[in-house]
Amino acid sequence: MRYVARTGMGRAGATRALWERSMTTDRDGDWLLEKGLPIHQASELLGVPAPTLRSWERRYGLPSTPRSGGGHRRYSAAALHQLRLMRDEVAHGRPAADAARRVRMSLDVDDPGARWVDEVLDASRLMDRGAIVAVLDRVADEQGLPFALDHVLMPAMRQIGNWWAAGSCDVEVEHFTTAAVRGWLSRLTAFTEVTRSRPIVLACGPRDTHTLGLEALAVLLVHDGREAYVLGARTPAQALATCVQRTHAVAAVVVSQLPSHRRVTAHSLEVAAATGCQTFYAGNAFLFASARKGVPGTYLGESLADAATRLGTID
């Protein structure tokens, strides 16, 4: 089932205004934490039926909601944030139990990258490019580039995307941060020597638009001495095959995020495989084994570091 947040006038519109007001306070949502939303308002805001919210709490303990004096649920800003993440994970096709596990992991304050993610988010709110770059430089120096990409950069960008989707930040913040991150990634490869002869071509599926993960993967490949060509968003199957042939690429990687895009992405992989190169794929469209049945090539998983390691073994 796909949940879509409702918008409009009346009570639902008032509920959204209430949520947006809460986001202007500190990040812990103290204003909402004090009063909270009743379940019918949380349901309207999130576009998730109230029985489903009750089921998520009963089965998965998500979220842990305070109760009013009369025993009614009250949803704080933090609880609403957890539920929005849960809703989005389910909307991308994850089983509820798996979605709940991922939400807990993403919100785990003990996660080794959590403090750096918070710093990137703070800098993003202020639209401070220098601070964003400084945080990423520091974590890459202290923990290594793969860690910086998997545990800091990508989680931070997903969070900013969630803010934008929820209407709690302007699109300019998302665009500004993306531009700052792209500049940082570009700088990382400016003086890196390519030592391996045959490149790898990276592309989105014909209907997919999100390229930042591919750009980050390309950085890891270049640091391993491999030239990588990022073709970008909505790459047609024939354009992918042409690039593979003309560059004599050793492999092609295609990424797709939505299940509805899986079929056309699989076709792109078939066209690329027909050129004789090895094919690999990743993204939410292929999370489950059933979604990978009959897809040509090798699934790379969800970790950029693991994907780069796997691609590094081919020649």
Backbone as CSV, one residue per row, in Angstrom:
resi,resn,N_x,N_y,N_z,CA_x,CA_y,CA_z,C_x,C_y,C_z
1,MET,0.843,-1.191,0.000,0.000,0.000,0.000,0.880,1.245,0.000
2,ARG,0.478,2.244,-0.777,1.256,3.474,-0.841,0.504,4.558,-0.088
3,TYR,1.164,5.175,0.875,0.541,6.229,1.656,0.968,7.580,1.114
4,VAL,0.021,8.487,0.950,0.309,9.822,0.432,-0.274,10.832,1.387
5,ALA,0.558,11.748,1.862,0.081,12.772,2.794,-0.941,13.663,2.104
6,ARG,-2.036,13.929,2.765,-3.067,14.780,2.206,-2.744,16.240,2.463
7,THR,-3.169,17.084,1.540,-3.028,18.520,1.736,-4.365,19.159,1.466
8,GLY,-4.502,20.400,1.818,-5.745,21.085,1.537,-6.149,21.990,2.663
9,MET,-7.393,22.488,2.601,-7.911,23.419,3.586,-8.569,22.638,4.710
10,GLY,-9.167,23.371,5.627,-9.897,22.743,6.711,-8.992,22.136,7.751
11,ARG,-9.498,21.077,8.401,-8.789,20.498,9.542,-7.430,19.941,9.135
12,ALA,-7.341,19.270,7.969,-6.059,18.718,7.528,-5.055,19.830,7.274
13,GLY,-5.534,20.936,6.681,-4.638,22.064,6.441,-4.153,22.672,7.739
14,ALA,-5.046,22.745,8.715,-4.650,23.268,10.023,-3.635,22.361,10.689
15,THR,-3.811,21.053,10.520,-2.846,20.106,11.089,-1.466,20.295,10.475
16,ARG,-1.397,20.464,9.150,-0.114,20.694,8.493,0.520,22.002,8.986
17,ALA,-0.269,23.027,9.163,0.264,24.289,9.674,0.847,24.096,11.067
18,LEU,0.171,23.273,11.868,0.667,22.977,13.210,2.023,22.302,13.158
19,TRP,2.157,21.324,12.248,3.438,20.630,12.089,4.534,21.583,11.632
20,GLU,4.228,22.430,10.649,5.232,23.351,10.134,5.658,24.337,11.208
21,ARG,4.720,24.731,12.060,5.095,25.611,13.163,6.087,24.921,14.087
22,SER,5.860,23.620,14.333,6.748,22.886,15.240,8.164,22.841,14.709
23,MET,8.322,22.831,13.368,9.643,22.715,12.783,10.440,24.007,12.879
24,THR,9.800,25.093,13.300,10.520,26.349,13.485,11.109,26.443,14.885
25,THR,10.784,25.483,15.769,11.401,25.440,17.076,12.645,24.582,17.000
26,ASP,13.219,24.198,18.142,14.447,23.413,18.073,14.140,22.023,17.550
27,ARG,15.216,21.276,17.224,15.038,20.038,16.486,14.308,18.973,17.279
28,ASP,14.304,19.058,18.592,13.620,18.060,19.380,12.116,18.298,19.437
29,GLY,11.665,19.380,18.811,10.230,19.636,18.758,9.624,19.876,20.123
30,ASP,10.274,20.719,20.970,9.790,20.923,22.329,8.354,21.435,22.350
31,TRP,8.036,22.281,21.368,6.689,22.853,21.350,5.638,21.769,21.189
32,LEU,5.861,20.853,20.241,4.905,19.768,20.061,5.038,18.710,21.143
33,LEU,6.252,18.524,21.652,6.464,17.511,22.675,5.589,17.787,23.894
34,GLU,5.376,19.075,24.166,4.586,19.443,25.325,3.113,19.085,25.143
35,LYS,2.563,19.336,23.932,1.134,19.120,23.716,0.851,17.869,22.895
36,GLY,1.534,17.721,21.767,1.334,16.563,20.906,0.047,16.647,20.111
37,LEU,-0.047,15.782,19.090,-1.238,15.702,18.253,-2.030,14.453,18.599
38,PRO,-3.347,14.541,18.617,-4.155,13.320,18.759,-4.043,12.485,17.496
39,ILE,-4.438,11.235,17.592,-4.184,10.299,16.500,-4.905,10.699,15.217
40,HIS,-6.103,11.291,15.302,-6.805,11.636,14.065,-6.075,12.742,13.308
41,GLN,-5.424,13.673,14.047,-4.669,14.720,13.378,-3.365,14.166,12.804
42,ALA,-2.723,13.255,13.544,-1.513,12.616,13.015,-1.837,11.838,11.746
43,SER,-2.974,11.151,11.746,-3.401,10.397,10.571,-3.617,11.309,9.369
44,GLU,-4.284,12.443,9.579,-4.524,13.392,8.496,-3.222,13.977,7.962
45,LEU,-2.325,14.301,8.874,-1.056,14.901,8.471,-0.218,13.946,7.638
46,LEU,-0.151,12.692,8.060,0.725,11.715,7.426,0.072,10.999,6.244
47,GLY,-1.256,11.043,6.161,-1.944,10.293,5.121,-1.933,8.806,5.383
48,VAL,-1.853,8.425,6.654,-1.829,7.014,7.052,-3.050,6.758,7.940
49,PRO,-3.855,5.738,7.657,-5.049,5.475,8.474,-4.696,5.272,9.946
50,ALA,-5.559,5.759,10.822,-5.318,5.627,12.257,-5.142,4.170,12.690
51,PRO,-5.927,3.200,12.159,-5.685,1.803,12.561,-4.282,1.319,12.213
52,THR,-3.725,1.835,11.101,-2.362,1.450,10.736,-1.363,2.019,11.733
53,LEU,-1.568,3.261,12.164,-0.685,3.851,13.177,-0.731,3.037,14.461
54,ARG,-1.916,2.623,14.861,-2.036,1.800,16.072,-1.324,0.467,15.890
55,SER,-1.445,-0.112,14.691,-0.807,-1.402,14.414,0.705,-1.279,14.473
56,TRP,1.262,-0.219,13.895,2.712,-0.033,13.916,3.227,0.085,15.356
57,GLU,2.465,0.794,16.184,2.902,0.933,17.579,2.796,-0.397,18.315
58,ARG,1.706,-1.112,18.089,1.484,-2.370,18.805,2.473,-3.451,18.379
59,ARG,2.723,-3.553,17.054,3.560,-4.639,16.550,5.051,-4.337,16.601
60,TYR,5.406,-3.068,16.362,6.825,-2.734,16.200,7.338,-1.713,17.205
61,GLY,6.459,-1.244,18.090,6.880,-0.266,19.084,7.289,1.060,18.477
62,LEU,6.678,1.412,17.346,7.081,2.611,16.620,5.864,3.485,16.329
63,PRO,5.821,4.695,16.867,6.767,5.247,17.840,6.314,4.924,19.258
64,SER,7.139,5.297,20.210,6.712,5.205,21.600,6.026,6.524,21.932
65,THR,4.699,6.513,22.002,3.943,7.758,22.106,3.491,8.018,23.530
66,PRO,3.624,9.282,23.974,3.076,9.619,25.287,1.550,9.599,25.235
67,ARG,0.930,9.428,26.366,-0.528,9.430,26.452,-1.003,10.640,27.255
68,SER,-2.206,11.079,26.950,-2.818,12.160,27.701,-3.300,11.623,29.040
69,GLY,-3.808,12.547,29.878,-4.335,12.111,31.162,-5.456,11.109,31.016
70,GLY,-6.190,11.184,29.900,-7.284,10.247,29.660,-6.854,8.979,28.953
71,GLY,-5.552,8.803,28.741,-5.036,7.598,28.113,-4.990,7.633,26.606
72,HIS,-5.211,8.808,25.993,-5.182,8.914,24.541,-3.762,9.167,24.038
73,ARG,-3.474,8.644,22.839,-2.164,8.859,22.242,-1.953,10.332,21.922
74,ARG,-0.724,10.806,22.120,-0.338,12.155,21.739,0.987,12.057,20.993
75,TYR,1.012,12.548,19.743,2.171,12.390,18.871,3.022,13.651,18.892
76,SER,4.241,13.514,19.409,5.204,14.620,19.450,5.822,14.821,18.074
77,ALA,6.616,15.883,17.929,7.326,16.116,16.671,8.241,14.942,16.346
78,ALA,8.929,14.407,17.366,9.833,13.277,17.138,9.055,12.040,16.695
79,ALA,7.888,11.802,17.313,7.075,10.649,16.941,6.557,10.780,15.512
80,LEU,6.135,11.975,15.133,5.662,12.209,13.769,6.770,11.992,12.755
81,HIS,7.974,12.398,13.126,9.109,12.187,12.228,9.365,10.696,12.031
82,GLN,9.320,9.912,13.106,9.501,8.474,12.990,8.438,7.852,12.087
83,LEU,7.207,8.290,12.260,6.113,7.723,11.469,6.207,8.116,10.002
84,ARG,6.673,9.322,9.729,6.827,9.728,8.336,7.895,8.877,7.659
85,LEU,9.000,8.607,8.368,10.028,7.734,7.819,9.469,6.331,7.579
86,MET,8.691,5.842,8.545,8.076,4.518,8.409,7.152,4.486,7.200
87,ARG,6.316,5.508,7.057,5.403,5.586,5.916,6.158,5.538,4.598
88,ASP,7.250,6.303,4.520,8.002,6.373,3.266,8.693,5.060,2.945
89,GLU,9.199,4.369,3.974,9.829,3.073,3.740,8.797,2.067,3.207
90,VAL,7.616,2.058,3.796,6.556,1.148,3.335,6.127,1.509,1.921
91,ALA,6.043,2.810,1.637,5.640,3.255,0.300,6.634,2.813,-0.762
92,HIS,7.911,2.614,-0.374,8.923,2.147,-1.318,8.925,0.627,-1.458
93,GLY,7.992,-0.033,-0.770,7.841,-1.463,-0.977,8.418,-2.346,0.106
94,ARG,8.945,-1.777,1.191,9.509,-2.614,2.247,8.401,-3.195,3.116
95,PRO,8.539,-4.448,3.544,7.614,-4.980,4.545,7.684,-4.132,5.810
96,ALA,6.580,-4.045,6.527,6.518,-3.156,7.683,7.594,-3.473,8.726
97,ALA,7.846,-4.761,8.979,8.845,-5.124,9.983,10.234,-4.631,9.578
98,ASP,10.573,-4.797,8.301,11.866,-4.331,7.804,11.928,-2.815,7.824
99,ALA,10.814,-2.171,7.472,10.773,-0.709,7.493,11.014,-0.188,8.905
100,ALA,10.378,-0.808,9.894,10.560,-0.376,11.283,12.018,-0.530,11.721
101,ARG,12.647,-1.622,11.312,14.055,-1.834,11.661,14.934,-0.744,11.066
102,ARG,14.685,-0.381,9.808,15.494,0.649,9.160,15.271,2.015,9.797
103,VAL,14.050,2.294,10.196,13.774,3.576,10.849,14.528,3.655,12.165
104,ARG,14.501,2.574,12.939,15.241,2.587,14.210,16.726,2.804,13.980
105,MET,17.270,2.149,12.962,18.693,2.301,12.669,19.016,3.734,12.255
106,SER,18.146,4.336,11.442,18.413,5.691,10.952,18.325,6.723,12.055
107,LEU,17.562,6.420,13.115,17.387,7.362,14.215,18.239,7.009,15.431
108,ASP,19.060,6.001,15.308,19.872,5.526,16.432,20.939,6.556,16.774
109,VAL,20.822,7.150,17.962,21.802,8.173,18.349,23.178,7.563,18.583
110,ASP,23.244,6.234,18.742,24.531,5.580,18.932,25.187,5.203,17.608
111,ASP,24.517,5.473,16.483,25.108,5.201,15.180,26.423,5.967,15.074
112,PRO,27.480,5.325,14.570,28.792,5.992,14.550,28.828,7.267,13.723
113,GLY,27.903,7.435,12.765,27.910,8.650,11.962,26.921,9.702,12.398
114,ALA,26.148,9.424,13.473,25.030,10.299,13.833,25.459,11.729,14.136
115,ARG,26.541,11.894,14.877,26.921,13.261,15.265,27.360,14.074,14.064
116,TRP,27.994,13.421,13.090,28.410,14.147,11.887,27.203,14.460,10.999
117,VAL,26.248,13.540,10.952,25.018,13.809,10.204,24.344,15.047,10.771
118,ASP,24.274,15.137,12.103,23.656,16.303,12.733,24.383,17.591,12.360
119,GLU,25.699,17.521,12.290,26.474,18.716,11.939,26.192,19.139,10.496
120,VAL,26.104,18.166,9.593,25.779,18.496,8.201,24.389,19.113,8.121
121,LEU,23.437,18.566,8.861,22.077,19.090,8.836,22.014,20.503,9.398
122,ASP,22.769,20.761,10.475,22.817,22.114,11.030,23.365,23.102,9.999
123,ALA,24.445,22.718,9.327,25.041,23.586,8.313,24.101,23.781,7.132
124,SER,23.345,22.737,6.809,22.394,22.831,5.709,21.287,23.819,6.036
125,ARG,20.778,23.757,7.253,19.729,24.695,7.668,20.195,26.142,7.520
126,LEU,21.463,26.362,7.829,22.026,27.717,7.753,22.496,28.071,6.346
127,MET,22.438,27.092,5.435,22.940,27.258,4.067,24.385,27.755,4.099
128,ASP,25.197,27.042,4.897,26.613,27.382,5.090,27.455,26.334,4.359
129,ARG,27.830,26.646,3.136,28.580,25.695,2.319,29.901,25.316,2.959
130,GLY,30.624,26.303,3.483,31.919,26.026,4.096,31.806,25.054,5.248
131,ALA,30.751,25.182,6.046,30.571,24.287,7.185,30.226,22.879,6.726
132,ILE,29.407,22.757,5.677,29.080,21.429,5.137,30.349,20.728,4.677
133,VAL,31.153,21.423,3.904,32.388,20.849,3.373,33.356,20.511,4.500
134,ALA,33.432,21.380,5.501,34.355,21.140,6.618,33.994,19.865,7.373
135,VAL,32.705,19.643,7.598,32.276,18.424,8.289,32.646,17.192,7.471
136,LEU,32.348,17.223,6.185,32.640,16.065,5.335,34.147,15.814,5.248
137,ASP,34.935,16.877,5.167,36.390,16.715,5.160,36.873,16.067,6.450
138,ARG,36.329,16.528,7.557,36.794,16.026,8.847,36.477,14.549,9.028
139,VAL,35.243,14.160,8.682,34.892,12.762,8.882,35.647,11.867,7.904
140,ALA,35.894,12.345,6.690,36.672,11.548,5.733,38.101,11.360,6.230
141,ASP,38.675,12.412,6.821,40.035,12.312,7.358,40.103,11.373,8.554
142,GLU,39.089,11.447,9.425,39.118,10.676,10.665,38.657,9.229,10.492
143,GLN,37.673,9.017,9.617,37.051,7.697,9.507,37.226,7.036,8.147
144,GLY,37.711,7.781,7.173,37.871,7.244,5.827,36.717,7.648,4.924
145,LEU,36.994,7.724,3.635,36.003,8.175,2.673,34.789,7.246,2.577
146,PRO,34.965,5.915,2.529,33.770,5.050,2.457,32.807,5.283,3.611
147,PHE,33.349,5.429,4.814,32.503,5.709,5.984,31.782,7.041,5.810
148,ALA,32.503,8.058,5.358,31.910,9.387,5.191,30.730,9.350,4.229
149,LEU,30.849,8.565,3.166,29.786,8.500,2.168,28.595,7.681,2.664
150,ASP,28.869,6.501,3.220,27.785,5.596,3.622,27.080,6.036,4.902
151,HIS,27.831,6.584,5.854,27.272,6.839,7.182,26.990,8.303,7.467
152,VAL,27.440,9.196,6.623,27.222,10.620,6.882,26.553,11.305,5.697
153,LEU,27.225,11.317,4.541,26.706,12.081,3.414,25.336,11.578,2.962
154,MET,25.208,10.303,2.655,23.941,9.795,2.124,22.813,9.860,3.157
155,PRO,23.037,9.490,4.437,21.950,9.664,5.418,21.524,11.122,5.577
156,ALA,22.491,12.042,5.551,22.142,13.457,5.673,21.302,13.923,4.499
157,MET,21.672,13.507,3.293,20.913,13.920,2.113,19.517,13.302,2.106
158,ARG,19.397,12.072,2.587,18.062,11.478,2.688,17.192,12.255,3.675
159,GLN,17.809,12.692,4.783,17.051,13.452,5.770,16.585,14.789,5.201
160,ILE,17.460,15.456,4.467,17.074,16.732,3.854,15.955,16.507,2.836
161,GLY,16.035,15.417,2.089,14.959,15.078,1.176,13.646,14.845,1.906
162,ASN,13.719,14.219,3.085,12.518,14.010,3.892,11.944,15.337,4.373
163,TRP,12.825,16.248,4.798,12.355,17.580,5.209,11.604,18.258,4.078
164,TRP,12.211,18.219,2.897,11.587,18.890,1.752,10.243,18.255,1.417
165,ALA,10.187,16.923,1.415,8.933,16.234,1.100,7.849,16.559,2.114
166,ALA,8.250,16.784,3.379,7.281,17.095,4.431,6.924,18.575,4.470
167,GLY,7.587,19.387,3.644,7.317,20.813,3.636,7.959,21.565,4.780
168,SER,8.945,20.943,5.448,9.580,21.594,6.589,10.876,22.302,6.222
169,CYS,11.243,22.295,4.948,12.334,23.145,4.471,12.042,23.528,3.025
170,ASP,12.570,24.658,2.604,12.362,25.110,1.235,13.223,24.298,0.280
171,VAL,12.786,24.237,-0.972,13.541,23.487,-1.968,14.929,24.083,-2.155
172,GLU,15.076,25.384,-1.863,16.387,26.018,-2.004,17.413,25.384,-1.072
173,VAL,16.982,24.942,0.106,17.899,24.300,1.044,18.399,22.985,0.456
174,GLU,17.477,22.213,-0.111,17.863,20.937,-0.720,18.800,21.161,-1.902
175,HIS,18.471,22.121,-2.758,19.320,22.403,-3.916,20.687,22.918,-3.487
176,PHE,20.699,23.803,-2.493,21.963,24.374,-2.016,22.870,23.273,-1.465
177,THR,22.311,22.409,-0.631,23.120,21.357,-0.020,23.615,20.368,-1.069
178,THR,22.747,20.021,-2.013,23.160,19.114,-3.087,24.317,19.710,-3.883
179,ALA,24.239,20.999,-4.187,25.321,21.653,-4.928,26.615,21.649,-4.125
180,ALA,26.517,21.900,-2.817,27.711,21.890,-1.966,28.341,20.506,-1.926
181,VAL,27.507,19.481,-1.818,28.003,18.102,-1.769,28.633,17.715,-3.104
182,ARG,27.990,18.103,-4.204,28.557,17.779,-5.512,29.917,18.456,-5.699
183,GLY,30.040,19.674,-5.240,31.332,20.355,-5.325,32.393,19.630,-4.525
184,TRP,32.015,19.151,-3.350,32.957,18.403,-2.508,33.373,17.104,-3.182
185,LEU,32.407,16.370,-3.736,32.732,15.120,-4.421,33.643,15.364,-5.618
186,SER,33.366,16.418,-6.367,34.187,16.731,-7.532,35.623,17.034,-7.139
187,ARG,35.786,17.731,-6.039,37.129,18.072,-5.583,37.927,16.832,-5.197
188,LEU,37.244,15.803,-4.700,37.936,14.596,-4.249,38.620,13.840,-5.378
189,THR,38.145,14.041,-6.600,38.708,13.301,-7.728,39.556,14.169,-8.649
190,ALA,39.760,15.430,-8.273,40.432,16.375,-9.176,41.861,15.957,-9.501
191,PHE,42.564,15.389,-8.554,43.986,15.069,-8.763,44.277,13.582,-8.560
192,THR,43.263,12.761,-8.756,43.428,11.317,-8.568,43.867,10.670,-9.876
193,GLU,44.907,9.864,-9.789,45.454,9.221,-10.986,44.691,7.943,-11.309
194,VAL,44.292,7.798,-12.565,43.623,6.589,-13.026,44.679,5.576,-13.456
195,THR,44.652,4.387,-12.864,45.675,3.378,-13.144,45.114,2.127,-13.809
196,ARG,43.791,2.010,-13.875,43.175,0.819,-14.461,42.531,1.217,-15.788
197,SER,42.792,0.453,-16.831,42.545,0.910,-18.198,41.080,1.001,-18.589
198,ARG,40.262,0.030,-18.228,38.886,0.006,-18.723,37.922,0.634,-17.707
199,PRO,37.086,1.569,-18.134,36.209,2.295,-17.209,34.953,1.507,-16.849
200,ILE,34.213,2.074,-15.906,32.881,1.580,-15.553,31.892,2.707,-15.817
201,VAL,30.774,2.377,-16.450,29.745,3.358,-16.775,28.624,3.256,-15.745
202,LEU,28.237,4.391,-15.190,27.200,4.452,-14.165,26.023,5.268,-14.681
203,ALA,24.805,4.761,-14.514,23.647,5.475,-15.040,22.405,5.204,-14.203
204,CYS,21.490,6.157,-14.234,20.144,5.914,-13.711,19.328,5.180,-14.760
205,GLY,18.282,4.510,-14.308,17.350,3.910,-15.247,16.652,4.978,-16.071
206,PRO,15.979,4.599,-17.149,15.367,5.574,-18.060,14.334,6.492,-17.418
207,ARG,13.810,6.122,-16.253,12.807,6.969,-15.594,13.261,7.499,-14.245
208,ASP,14.521,7.279,-13.892,15.013,7.684,-12.569,15.837,8.961,-12.649
209,THR,15.769,9.750,-11.575,16.388,11.079,-11.597,17.463,11.301,-10.541
210,HIS,17.541,10.467,-9.517,18.459,10.738,-8.403,19.854,10.184,-8.697
211,THR,20.815,11.071,-8.861,22.157,10.682,-9.299,23.226,10.780,-8.222
212,LEU,22.915,11.361,-7.064,23.970,11.629,-6.092,24.656,10.359,-5.613
213,GLY,23.901,9.286,-5.418,24.519,8.028,-5.011,25.493,7.513,-6.052
214,LEU,25.143,7.657,-7.340,26.057,7.258,-8.411,27.316,8.109,-8.402
215,GLU,27.158,9.401,-8.159,28.319,10.289,-8.126,29.248,9.917,-6.975
216,ALA,28.656,9.550,-5.831,29.474,9.128,-4.695,30.186,7.809,-4.997
217,LEU,29.485,6.879,-5.639,30.112,5.612,-6.014,31.261,5.851,-6.992
218,ALA,31.073,6.776,-7.923,32.130,7.093,-8.885,33.386,7.587,-8.176
219,VAL,33.221,8.361,-7.116,34.377,8.846,-6.354,35.159,7.681,-5.765
220,LEU,34.450,6.711,-5.186,35.137,5.545,-4.616,35.860,4.751,-5.695
221,LEU,35.262,4.624,-6.876,35.911,3.897,-7.965,37.160,4.621,-8.440
222,VAL,37.065,5.935,-8.577,38.232,6.713,-9.018,39.356,6.617,-7.995
223,HIS,39.002,6.624,-6.718,40.034,6.493,-5.681,40.688,5.118,-5.713
224,ASP,40.012,4.165,-6.329,40.589,2.833,-6.505,41.368,2.741,-7.817
225,GLY,41.494,3.879,-8.502,42.263,3.907,-9.742,41.466,3.603,-10.989
226,ARG,40.137,3.507,-10.853,39.279,3.148,-11.981,38.563,4.388,-12.518
227,GLU,38.607,4.592,-13.808,37.844,5.686,-14.395,36.365,5.321,-14.410
228,ALA,35.524,6.294,-14.063,34.084,6.052,-14.012,33.364,7.177,-14.744
229,TYR,32.431,6.812,-15.600,31.621,7.779,-16.326,30.207,7.764,-15.760
230,VAL,29.751,8.909,-15.254,28.391,9.024,-14.736,27.526,9.657,-15.818
231,LEU,26.594,8.875,-16.381,25.762,9.377,-17.465,24.589,10.204,-16.965
232,GLY,24.190,10.019,-15.723,23.181,10.887,-15.143,21.779,10.332,-15.149
233,ALA,20.821,11.257,-14.995,19.417,10.897,-14.835,18.790,10.467,-16.158
234,ARG,17.781,9.602,-16.029,16.949,9.173,-17.167,17.791,8.781,-18.397
235,THR,18.726,7.906,-18.187,19.588,7.473,-19.287,18.862,6.455,-20.170
236,PRO,18.634,6.749,-21.448,17.994,5.772,-22.343,18.872,4.533,-22.500
237,ALA,18.237,3.401,-22.739,18.965,2.137,-22.861,20.011,2.203,-23.968
238,GLN,19.640,2.768,-25.107,20.583,2.797,-26.216,21.752,3.732,-25.943
239,ALA,21.507,4.836,-25.227,22.597,5.750,-24.868,23.590,5.046,-23.948
240,LEU,23.077,4.247,-23.026,23.948,3.465,-22.146,24.799,2.501,-22.960
241,ALA,24.170,1.760,-23.860,24.900,0.781,-24.670,25.943,1.456,-25.553
242,THR,25.603,2.587,-26.118,26.551,3.313,-26.982,27.773,3.755,-26.196
243,CYS,27.548,4.274,-24.982,28.676,4.710,-24.156,29.561,3.525,-23.780
244,VAL,28.943,2.407,-23.418,29.705,1.205,-23.068,30.592,0.781,-24.233
245,GLN,30.040,0.783,-25.433,30.799,0.349,-26.602,31.928,1.315,-26.945
246,ARG,31.644,2.593,-26.929,32.645,3.574,-27.353,33.773,3.747,-26.353
247,THR,33.485,3.512,-25.079,34.534,3.651,-24.057,35.204,2.319,-23.741
248,HIS,34.716,1.217,-24.340,35.211,-0.130,-24.038,35.110,-0.424,-22.539
249,ALA,33.980,-0.034,-21.966,33.779,-0.195,-20.525,33.778,-1.668,-20.132
250,VAL,34.320,-1.930,-18.973,34.348,-3.295,-18.451,33.018,-3.659,-17.806
251,ALA,32.247,-2.639,-17.385,30.988,-2.913,-16.696,30.072,-1.699,-16.783
252,ALA,28.786,-1.971,-16.607,27.769,-0.918,-16.521,26.969,-1.126,-15.243
253,VAL,26.702,-0.032,-14.532,25.892,-0.063,-13.319,24.667,0.801,-13.560
254,VAL,23.480,0.253,-13.308,22.237,0.998,-13.491,21.467,0.984,-12.175
255,VAL,20.960,2.158,-11.784,20.255,2.312,-10.511,18.820,2.741,-10.765
256,SER,17.897,2.143,-10.008,16.483,2.535,-10.081,15.885,2.474,-8.681
257,GLN,15.022,3.446,-8.367,14.507,3.556,-7.008,13.064,3.092,-6.836
258,LEU,12.243,3.186,-7.864,10.826,2.854,-7.719,10.489,1.522,-8.391
259,PRO,9.678,0.697,-7.731,9.277,-0.569,-8.354,8.626,-0.377,-9.722
260,SER,7.910,0.718,-9.907,7.255,0.962,-11.193,8.246,1.202,-12.322
261,HIS,9.517,1.489,-11.966,10.550,1.728,-12.972,11.404,0.490,-13.243
262,ARG,11.113,-0.586,-12.541,11.989,-1.753,-12.585,12.073,-2.370,-13.988
263,ARG,10.927,-2.476,-14.658,10.919,-3.171,-15.948,11.782,-2.449,-16.984
264,VAL,11.646,-1.128,-17.084,12.433,-0.408,-18.090,13.913,-0.411,-17.715
265,THR,14.196,-0.432,-16.417,15.594,-0.504,-15.981,16.187,-1.865,-16.326
266,ALA,15.423,-2.925,-16.120,15.888,-4.261,-16.500,16.161,-4.334,-17.995
267,HIS,15.346,-3.662,-18.785,15.580,-3.638,-20.237,16.906,-2.946,-20.552
268,SER,17.203,-1.858,-19.857,18.491,-1.180,-20.046,19.654,-2.110,-19.748
269,LEU,19.514,-2.891,-18.689,20.564,-3.848,-18.336,20.713,-4.915,-19.420
270,GLU,19.614,-5.354,-19.988,19.670,-6.345,-21.073,20.405,-5.778,-22.288
271,VAL,20.095,-4.522,-22.619,20.743,-3.888,-23.766,22.238,-3.716,-23.504
272,ALA,22.597,-3.334,-22.286,24.014,-3.184,-21.948,24.729,-4.524,-21.967
273,ALA,24.078,-5.553,-21.430,24.691,-6.883,-21.389,24.944,-7.414,-22.794
274,ALA,24.096,-7.031,-23.745,24.258,-7.503,-25.123,25.537,-6.986,-25.768
275,THR,26.141,-5.939,-25.188,27.411,-5.416,-25.711,28.599,-6.256,-25.262
276,GLY,28.378,-7.137,-24.300,29.452,-7.987,-23.799,30.055,-7.547,-22.487
277,CYS,29.625,-6.414,-21.955,30.173,-5.962,-20.671,29.408,-6.613,-19.524
278,GLN,30.004,-6.570,-18.338,29.326,-7.069,-17.147,28.316,-6.019,-16.682
279,THR,27.196,-6.477,-16.132,26.173,-5.545,-15.679,25.904,-5.712,-14.192
280,PHE,25.639,-4.574,-13.551,25.344,-4.521,-12.123,24.187,-3.550,-11.917
281,TYR,23.473,-3.719,-10.807,22.347,-2.826,-10.562,22.133,-2.663,-9.057
282,ALA,21.397,-1.595,-8.708,21.131,-1.286,-7.306,19.909,-0.389,-7.229
283,GLY,19.506,-0.051,-5.995,18.381,0.842,-5.780,17.191,0.148,-5.157
284,ASN,16.266,0.956,-4.634,15.091,0.420,-3.947,14.211,-0.443,-4.829
285,ALA,14.256,-0.243,-6.131,13.436,-1.058,-7.033,13.823,-2.531,-6.983
286,PHE,15.038,-2.827,-6.475,15.544,-4.207,-6.482,15.856,-4.713,-5.079
287,LEU,15.216,-4.142,-4.070,15.548,-4.500,-2.694,15.310,-5.977,-2.386
288,PHE,14.257,-6.537,-2.946,13.864,-7.889,-2.565,14.259,-8.895,-3.632
289,ALA,14.528,-10.113,-3.190,14.971,-11.156,-4.112,13.961,-11.370,-5.231
290,SER,12.682,-11.276,-4.905,11.649,-11.468,-5.930,11.724,-10.401,-7.011
291,ALA,12.172,-9.197,-6.636,12.286,-8.100,-7.602,13.509,-8.257,-8.494
292,ARG,14.437,-9.124,-8.102,15.667,-9.318,-8.874,15.607,-10.545,-9.790
293,LYS,14.512,-11.272,-9.708,14.369,-12.474,-10.525,14.344,-12.116,-12.010
294,GLY,15.244,-12.713,-12.766,15.301,-12.486,-14.204,16.013,-11.230,-14.629
295,VAL,16.493,-10.429,-13.675,17.215,-9.199,-14.024,18.661,-9.564,-14.357
296,PRO,19.146,-9.172,-15.523,20.522,-9.547,-15.891,21.554,-8.785,-15.078
297,GLY,22.536,-9.500,-14.597,23.615,-8.849,-13.870,23.633,-9.199,-12.401
298,THR,24.389,-8.421,-11.642,24.635,-8.671,-10.226,24.110,-7.515,-9.390
299,TYR,23.369,-7.836,-8.337,22.842,-6.825,-7.422,23.950,-6.360,-6.485
300,LEU,24.087,-5.056,-6.331,25.195,-4.490,-5.557,24.854,-4.199,-4.103
301,GLY,23.595,-4.298,-3.702,23.239,-4.027,-2.317,23.041,-2.553,-2.047
302,GLU,23.081,-2.199,-0.762,22.744,-0.836,-0.347,23.943,-0.031,0.139
303,SER,25.095,-0.630,0.267,26.290,0.063,0.748,27.170,0.489,-0.418
304,LEU,27.513,1.776,-0.465,28.415,2.261,-1.505,29.788,1.611,-1.380
305,ALA,30.263,1.479,-0.150,31.583,0.889,0.063,31.622,-0.551,-0.425
306,ASP,30.578,-1.321,-0.114,30.530,-2.717,-0.559,30.426,-2.802,-2.080
307,ALA,29.642,-1.891,-2.663,29.506,-1.892,-4.121,30.837,-1.593,-4.788
308,ALA,31.559,-0.609,-4.264,32.863,-0.260,-4.844,33.850,-1.413,-4.722
309,THR,33.806,-2.115,-3.589,34.683,-3.263,-3.396,34.358,-4.354,-4.414
310,ARG,33.077,-4.601,-4.622,32.669,-5.629,-5.587,33.102,-5.239,-7.000
311,LEU,32.895,-4.002,-7.373,33.272,-3.552,-8.704,34.794,-3.522,-8.868
312,GLY,35.501,-3.335,-7.776,36.955,-3.284,-7.842,37.607,-4.595,-8.187
313,THR,36.836,-5.692,-8.116,37.412,-7.019,-8.389,37.362,-7.382,-9.877
314,ILE,36.653,-6.571,-10.685,36.497,-6.943,-12.097,37.556,-6.266,-12.967
315,ASP,37.942,-6.951,-14.026,38.925,-6.409,-14.983,38.515,-6.780,-16.398
